Amino acid sequence: RTPITNDNATQQRYPCIVGRRRVMLFCQLLLLVQTFLVWPPTKTAASFEVEGERSEAEGERYYTMLKLARFLSGISDGVIPLTFASLTDLTHGNPVLLPIYYGKVGLVLGLAFVCGPTAGAVLSANFTIAVPVFVCGLSAAASLLVYATCCKDTLPPPKRTPVPPRWYLDAKFMASLTPLAQVKFFLTSPLLRAYTIVYFFHELSDTVYMTWILYFAWRYSWTFVKIGCYISIVGVVVGIFQGFLLKFVTARVRKVWAYSYERKIMIGSLCCSTLHFLLVGFIGGDGTPLFGLVVLSGFGAFCLPILRGVVLRTQKPGDTGAVNALFSVVGVLSKIAGNVIFPQVLKGSQEGGGIGGALGDGAVNFVASALMAVAVATTVWATGRFNPADTGDVSGSGDEENEDHGGLALDVRENELVGLGGRDVELKSENAVI
């Protein structure tokens, strides 16, 4: 097994110059700007037809605004990796607390995944389409206001990358600001490479959820309302398991396998996802038994919070933002690949050709199960080479004084123990910030 060391100790760090807060505020501001760009036109379809070319030109302008809003949406999605990076700062890379807090983020995302589309559908059905857009704008403004007034930067200046004098003439520093520096950062880190491969195959197989909308409508003749209900239930179950049950399961498994509990949870979680997709492929009829399998999707959601926690607690404070951004990029690439693979497999099942035709009606789920099995194999390899228990907290932030993070911090005094499932974990820092 390869010894765990801080990969960044001997290489140039990916710079974090301005901290978390300014970038977070910038992303939230872009989110608010999107609301104005997607504000629906007041003209009806009938008036477009009457006015002819003039209205067609207005429609083209609105379509351009939608594309611009989508571009800004991609930038504002930086809120997610910044949130994970901030949690890493607040917990000082604590190996017990970090995945639990990541799981709580998963709970929030799961609830938002359900509540957002549902509220939008209800509001647009009972009012005009402008009402849900207005509510989105209010939500974005409230988020921006709360963060701006209540939250301080979790990465203070001493932890940031120092800016050299006349930095604009420093070729090495300017090169560190380019995306190529992040690629180099990834390629020169064996631990990061190993766990990113796991993350890629997990996200690739999970992309099948997007194809399920077409799959359920074709195989079971479900209405889009029923499909929406099923996917919403999956989102709620995933949120509950990550937000509430992850802490309980971690504590119980840790009591039995103190040294390898993270490895056991990650492998077991991915095995549940593999079994889930496999069983979905065999279910025929009206598809009602699918609702009984959603619990497997909940257990399958344990892997990602643990994986992120293992990787990020090995990074310097200034590097966690870049690593979270790397995970986001890998997630996007895996979804692009999945949205190419799974629709083609489904088309083969419908037309009786290719891999889909060979594997039958459930082919798209069998392929997803096979890809998740690859994720299981890569997890066994990655955790065997870099055992999570050997990572500890090498972020270099464990001995620092407690900092004020604008109401987000919880003081844990010296030598105080945090009880977790009957097993006490002594926090290394004198005044740890959780």
C-alpha positions, 0 to 999 in steps of 0.5 A: 500500500502506498503511504499517504502524504500530502501530494501538494507538499512538493509541488506548486499549489493551485492558487487561491488568491481572493478567498471563498467569500468574494467568489461565492458572492459573484456566483450568487450575483450571477444567479440573480442576473439570470432571473432578469435574462429569462424573464418571459416575454409578455406576448402570446403565441397568437400575437407572435403569429399576427405580427409576423417577422417582427415578433419572430425577431423578438423570439430570437432575441429571447432565445439568445437571452436564454443561451446567455443565461445558461452560460451564466448558470454554468459559472454560478454553479461554482456555489456547489464546489465552494460550499464543499470547500468552505465545509472543509475549512470549517471542519479542519478536515476532520475525518469523522465530521467532514462526510457527515456535513457533506451528507447534509448538503446532499439532503438540501440538494435532494429536497431542492431537487424535489421542491423546485420543479414541483413549485414551478409546475404548481405556480405556472399552472395556476398563474402566469409563467412569470410567477415562478421566475419571480419567485426564483429571483426572490430566492436568489436575492434572499440567498445573496443577502443572507450570505453577504450579511451573515457569513464571513470568509472561511479562507482568511488571508493567511491561508491564501496563496501569496501574490508576488510583487509585480505578479503580472510579470511573473510568468510562473505565477500567471501560468498557475492561474490557467486551467492547465495548472489544474490539469497538472495538479491532477496529473501529479497527484496519485491519490487524486487520480485514483479517487477521481476515476472512482468518481467518474464511473460513479457519476457516469452510471448515475446519469441513467436517471436522466434516461429513465424519463424516456425509459419508463414512458416507453417500457411501462407507459407511465405518464410524465406525472408518475415519472416525476413522482418516482424521480422525486421520491428517489431524490427525497430518499437520497437526501434523507439517507445522506442527511440523516442516516449517514452519521448513524451508519458511519458510527455503527460501521466504525465500531466494527471496522475502526481502521477500514470503515470508510472503505467498507461504506464506499464499497458497500454503497456502490454495490447497492447501486449496482444491484439497484440498476440490475434489478430495475432492468429485470422488472417488467409489467407496470413497473410498480415494484420499482417503488420498493427499490428506492431504498437501494438508491438511498444506500447507494448515496453514501459513497460520494460524501465519504469519497469527497471527505477522504480526498479533501482532507489531504489537501492544503486549505488553499487547494480545496476549492480547486479540487472541488472544481475538479470534481465538478468538471469530472461530473460534467464530463461523465454526464456528457458521456452518459447522455451519449451512451444511455440514449443510444442503448435505449434506442437499440432496445426499442429498435432491436439493434446494437447492445440494446437489442442484444440485452433486451428491454432493460439494457439501459439499466444493465449497462448502468449496472456494469458501469457501476460495477467498474466503479466498485472495482476501481474503489477496491483498487483505490482504497487498497492503494490509498486506504482512507484510514491512512489519510488523517488530516494533513491539511496543516490546519489542525493547530490553528486558533479558532476563527470567527466565520460569521455565525457558522462556527461551533466552538469545541474547547480544548480536550473536549471529546465528540461522541459518535455512536459510542466511540469518542473522537478527540479533536486535534485542534485546541479550539476546533471549528466545526 
